[in-house]
């Protein structure tokens, strides 16, 4: 199991709850940046540590690659949050973007949250491969 998975699991549930609080308060149809700032504020009010528009470094065989990638929110050092304000469902490419960020940051859980007009599934939870699995290896 990923060392930060238990905390990430708790944090992710609160992030989803906070996102619904924001959506009920401000409604649909706003820019993604508005939801981002409101969710950041709501999470801080709940006692979470939040990084906004955090740069993601890419290392390749000792080479530091400058990349324009930024995660919308990093919460408690264990959950990546990618926000959308789009019509329709969260798409495959949104989940793949999130998964790439999770791998680069070694975060066990990520969330794609859509604040756009969509009555179906607003949140997609992504778990880093085997982050939630117990290992059979001895603890030494």
Phi and psi in degrees as GROMACS dihedral restraints (atoms count N, CA, C in turn):
[ dihedral_restraints ]
;  ai    aj    ak    al  type     phi  dphi    fc
    3     4     5     6     1   -62.0    20    10
    4     5     6     7     1   136.9    20    10
    6     7     8     9     1   -60.6    20    10
    7     8     9    10     1   -26.4    20    10
    9    10    11    12     1  -100.6    20    10
   10    11    12    13     1     4.5    20    10
   12    13    14    15     1   -61.5    20    10
   13    14    15    16     1   -47.7    20    10
   15    16    17    18     1   -57.1    20    10
   16    17    18    19     1   -44.5    20    10
   18    19    20    21     1   -67.2    20    10
   19    20    21    22     1   -40.4    20    10
   21    22    23    24     1   -61.5    20    10
   22    23    24    25     1   -38.0    20    10
   24    25    26    27     1   -62.6    20    10
   25    26    27    28     1   -44.1    20    10
   27    28    29    30     1   -65.9    20    10
   28    29    30    31     1   -46.6    20    10
   30    31    32    33     1   -61.7    20    10
   31    32    33    34     1   -43.8    20    10
   33    34    35    36     1   -59.8    20    10
   34    35    36    37     1   -40.2    20    10
   36    37    38    39     1   -62.7    20    10
   37    38    39    40     1   -40.4    20    10
   39    40    41    42     1   -70.7    20    10
   40    41    42    43     1   -34.1    20    10
   42    43    44    45     1   -62.7    20    10
   43    44    45    46     1   -43.8    20    10
   45    46    47    48     1   -62.8    20    10
   46    47    48    49     1   -45.1    20    10
   48    49    50    51     1   -61.1    20    10
   49    50    51    52     1   -43.1    20    10
   51    52    53    54     1   -63.6    20    10
   52    53    54    55     1   -37.7    20    10
   54    55    56    57     1   -65.6    20    10
   55    56    57    58     1   -36.7    20    10
   57    58    59    60     1   -70.1    20    10
   58    59    60    61     1   -34.5    20    10
   60    61    62    63     1   -62.0    20    10
   61    62    63    64     1   -44.3    20    10
   63    64    65    66     1   -63.8    20    10
   64    65    66    67     1   -46.9    20    10
   66    67    68    69     1   -60.7    20    10
   67    68    69    70     1   -43.1    20    10
   69    70    71    72     1   -64.0    20    10
   70    71    72    73     1   -34.4    20    10
   72    73    74    75     1   -76.0    20    10
   73    74    75    76     1   -42.2    20    10
   75    76    77    78     1  -108.1    20    10
   76    77    78    79     1   -15.2    20    10
   78    79    80    81     1    80.0    20    10
   79    80    81    82     1  -178.9    20    10
   81    82    83    84     1   -92.2    20    10
   82    83    84    85     1   166.8    20    10
   84    85    86    87     1    96.2    20    10
   85    86    87    88     1     6.4    20    10
   87    88    89    90     1   -96.8    20    10
   88    89    90    91     1   170.6    20    10
   90    91    92    93     1   -70.3    20    10
   91    92    93    94     1   151.0    20    10
   93    94    95    96     1   -55.1    20    10
   94    95    96    97     1   -39.2    20    10
   96    97    98    99     1   -62.3    20    10
   97    98    99   100     1   -31.8    20    10
   99   100   101   102     1   -67.4    20    10
  100   101   102   103     1   -46.9    20    10
  102   103   104   105     1   -63.0    20    10
  103   104   105   106     1   -38.1    20    10
  105   106   107   108     1   -59.5    20    10
  106   107   108   109     1   -48.7    20    10
  108   109   110   111     1   -68.3    20    10
  109   110   111   112     1   -39.4    20    10
  111   112   113   114     1   -66.2    20    10
  112   113   114   115     1   -42.8    20    10
  114   115   116   117     1   -67.0    20    10
  115   116   117   118     1   -40.8    20    10
  117   118   119   120     1   -56.4    20    10
  118   119   120   121     1   -47.0    20    10
  120   121   122   123     1   -64.0    20    10
  121   122   123   124     1   -44.9    20    10
  123   124   125   126     1   -60.7    20    10
  124   125   126   127     1   -41.9    20    10
  126   127   128   129     1   -67.0    20    10
  127   128   129   130     1   -39.0    20    10
  129   130   131   132     1   -65.2    20    10
  130   131   132   133     1   -39.4    20    10
  132   133   134   135     1   -60.6    20    10
  133   134   135   136     1   -29.8    20    10
  135   136   137   138     1   -86.0    20    10
  136   137   138   139     1     2.7    20    10
  138   139   140   141     1    92.7    20    10
  139   140   141   142     1    11.3    20    10
  141   142   143   144     1   -86.9    20    10
  142   143   144   145     1   151.5    20    10
  144   145   146   147     1   -87.9    20    10
  145   146   147   148     1   126.0    20    10
  147   148   149   150     1  -130.8    20    10
  148   149   150   151     1   129.8    20    10
  150   151   152   153     1  -105.2    20    10
  151   152   153   154     1   130.7    20    10
  153   154   155   156     1  -103.2    20    10
  154   155   156   157     1   131.9    20    10
  156   157   158   159     1    50.8    20    10
  157   158   159   160     1    49.2    20    10
  159   160   161   162     1   -72.8    20    10
  160   161   162   163     1   130.0    20    10
  162   163   164   165     1   -68.6    20    10
  163   164   165   166     1   144.4    20    10
  165   166   167   168     1  -115.9    20    10
  166   167   168   169     1   117.9    20    10
  168   169   170   171     1   -83.3    20    10
  169   170   171   172     1   146.3    20    10
  171   172   173   174     1  -118.7    20    10
  172   173   174   175     1   124.1    20    10
  174   175   176   177     1  -113.8    20    10
  175   176   177   178     1   129.8    20    10
  177   178   179   180     1  -131.6    20    10
  178   179   180   181     1   108.1    20    10
  180   181   182   183     1    47.5    20    10
  181   182   183   184     1    49.2    20    10
  183   184   185   186     1    84.9    20    10
  184   185   186   187     1    -4.7    20    10
  186   187   188   189     1   -95.6    20    10
  187   188   189   190     1   126.3    20    10
  189   190   191   192     1   -89.0    20    10
  190   191   192   193     1   116.3    20    10
  192   193   194   195     1  -101.0    20    10
  193   194   195   196     1   118.7    20    10
  195   196   197   198     1   -70.5    20    10
  196   197   198   199     1   122.8    20    10
  198   199   200   201     1  -132.7    20    10
  199   200   201   202     1   149.5    20    10
  201   202   203   204     1   -83.4    20    10
  202   203   204   205     1    17.6    20    10
  204   205   206   207     1   -79.2    20    10
  205   206   207   208     1   135.9    20    10
  207   208   209   210     1  -139.6    20    10
  208   209   210   211     1   131.7    20    10
  210   211   212   213     1   -82.4    20    10
  211   212   213   214     1   137.9    20    10
  213   214   215   216     1   -57.4    20    10
  214   215   216   217     1   -54.5    20    10
  216   217   218   219     1  -141.7    20    10
  217   218   219   220     1   138.4    20    10
  219   220   221   222     1  -115.1    20    10
  220   221   222   223     1   126.6    20    10
  222   223   224   225     1  -118.3    20    10
  223   224   225   226     1   125.1    20    10
  225   226   227   228     1    55.0    20    10
  226   227   228   229     1    24.8    20    10
  228   229   230   231     1    65.1    20    10
  229   230   231   232     1    22.2    20    10
  231   232   233   234     1  -148.3    20    10
  232   233   234   235     1   -10.2    20    10
  234   235   236   237     1  -130.0    20    10
  235   236   237   238     1   127.8    20    10
  237   238   239   240     1   -96.7    20    10
  238   239   240   241     1   132.2    20    10
  240   241   242   243     1  -120.8    20    10
  241   242   243   244     1   123.0    20    10
  243   244   245   246     1  -113.0    20    10
  244   245   246   247     1   121.3    20    10
  246   247   248   249     1  -103.2    20    10
  247   248   249   250     1   146.1    20    10
  249   250   251   252     1  -135.1    20    10
  250   251   252   253     1   154.3    20    10
  252   253   254   255     1  -136.8    20    10
  253   254   255   256     1    74.8    20    10
  255   256   257   258     1  -126.0    20    10
  256   257   258   259     1   154.9    20    10
  258   259   260   261     1   -77.0    20    10
  259   260   261   262     1   145.2    20    10
  261   262   263   264     1    87.2    20    10
  262   263   264   265     1  -169.2    20    10
  264   265   266   267     1   -84.4    20    10
  265   266   267   268     1   160.2    20    10
  267   268   269   270     1   -65.2    20    10
  268   269   270   271     1   133.6    20    10
  270   271   272   273     1  -101.1    20    10
  271   272   273   274     1   165.6    20    10
  273   274   275   276     1   -53.8    20    10
  274   275   276   277     1   -43.9    20    10
  276   277   278   279     1   -65.4    20    10
  277   278   279   280     1   -28.7    20    10
  279   280   281   282     1   -66.4    20    10
  280   281   282   283     1   -42.6    20    10
  282   283   284   285     1   -67.5    20    10
  283   284   285   286     1   -36.4    20    10
  285   286   287   288     1   -68.8    20    10
  286   287   288   289     1   -37.9    20    10
  288   289   290   291     1   -59.9    20    10
  289   290   291   292     1   -47.5    20    10
  291   292   293   294     1   -61.4    20    10
  292   293   294   295     1   -45.6    20    10
  294   295   296   297     1   -61.5    20    10
  295   296   297   298     1   -38.7    20    10
  297   298   299   300     1   -61.2    20    10
  298   299   300   301     1   -45.0    20    10
  300   301   302   303     1   -61.0    20    10
  301   302   303   304     1   -43.1    20    10
  303   304   305   306     1   -61.2    20    10
  304   305   306   307     1   -43.3    20    10
  306   307   308   309     1   -64.2    20    10
  307   308   309   310     1   -45.4    20    10
  309   310   311   312     1   -64.4    20    10
  310   311   312   313     1   -33.8    20    10
  312   313   314   315     1   -93.2    20    10
  313   314   315   316     1   -12.6    20    10
  315   316   317   318     1    57.8    20    10
  316   317   318   319     1    49.6    20    10
  318   319   320   321     1  -102.6    20    10
  319   320   321   322     1   132.7    20    10
  321   322   323   324     1   -75.2    20    10
  322   323   324   325     1   -26.0    20    10
  324   325   326   327     1  -132.5    20    10
  325   326   327   328     1   141.9    20    10
  327   328   329   330     1  -134.5    20    10
  328   329   330   331     1   155.4    20    10
  330   331   332   333     1  -131.4    20    10
  331   332   333   334     1   132.7    20    10
  333   334   335   336     1  -105.2    20    10
  334   335   336   337     1   123.0    20    10
  336   337   338   339     1  -120.3    20    10
  337   338   339   340     1   125.8    20    10
  339   340   341   342     1  -106.4    20    10
  340   341   342   343     1   117.2    20    10
  342   343   344   345     1   -92.2    20    10
  343   344   345   346     1     1.4    20    10
  345   346   347   348     1   -74.6    20    10
  346   347   348   349     1   174.0    20    10
  348   349   350   351     1   -69.3    20    10
  349   350   351   352     1    99.1    20    10
  351   352   353   354     1  -155.1    20    10
  352   353   354   355     1   113.4    20    10
  354   355   356   357     1   -83.0    20    10
  355   356   357   358     1    -8.2    20    10
  357   358   359   360     1   -88.0    20    10
  358   359   360   361     1  -136.3    20    10
  360   361   362   363     1   -73.2    20    10
  361   362   363   364     1   116.6    20    10
  363   364   365   366     1   -90.1    20    10
  364   365   366   367     1   -21.9    20    10
  366   367   368   369     1  -127.9    20    10
  367   368   369   370     1   134.4    20    10
  369   370   371   372     1  -117.1    20    10
  370   371   372   373     1   125.5    20    10
  372   373   374   375     1   -99.5    20    10
  373   374   375   376     1   132.7    20    10
  375   376   377   378     1  -122.1    20    10
  376   377   378   379     1   133.3    20    10
  378   379   380   381     1  -114.7    20    10
  379   380   381   382     1   130.9    20    10
  381   382   383   384     1   -58.3    20    10
  382   383   384   385     1   140.3    20    10
  384   385   386   387     1   -49.1    20    10
  385   386   387   388     1   125.1    20    10
  387   388   389   390     1    64.4    20    10
  388   389   390   391     1     9.6    20    10
  390   391   392   393     1   -64.5    20    10
  391   392   393   394     1   -26.4    20    10
  393   394   395   396     1  -100.6    20    10
  394   395   396   397     1     8.0    20    10
  396   397   398   399     1   -98.7    20    10
  397   398   399   400     1   137.7    20    10
  399   400   401   402     1   -74.8    20    10
  400   401   402   403     1   141.9    20    10
  402   403   404   405     1   -96.2    20    10
  403   404   405   406     1   153.0    20    10
  405   406   407   408     1   -88.6    20    10
  406   407   408   409     1    -4.2    20    10
  408   409   410   411     1   -69.0    20    10
  409   410   411   412     1   143.6    20    10
  411   412   413   414     1   -66.3    20    10
  412   413   414   415     1   153.0    20    10
  414   415   416   417     1   -74.2    20    10
  415   416   417   418     1     8.4    20    10
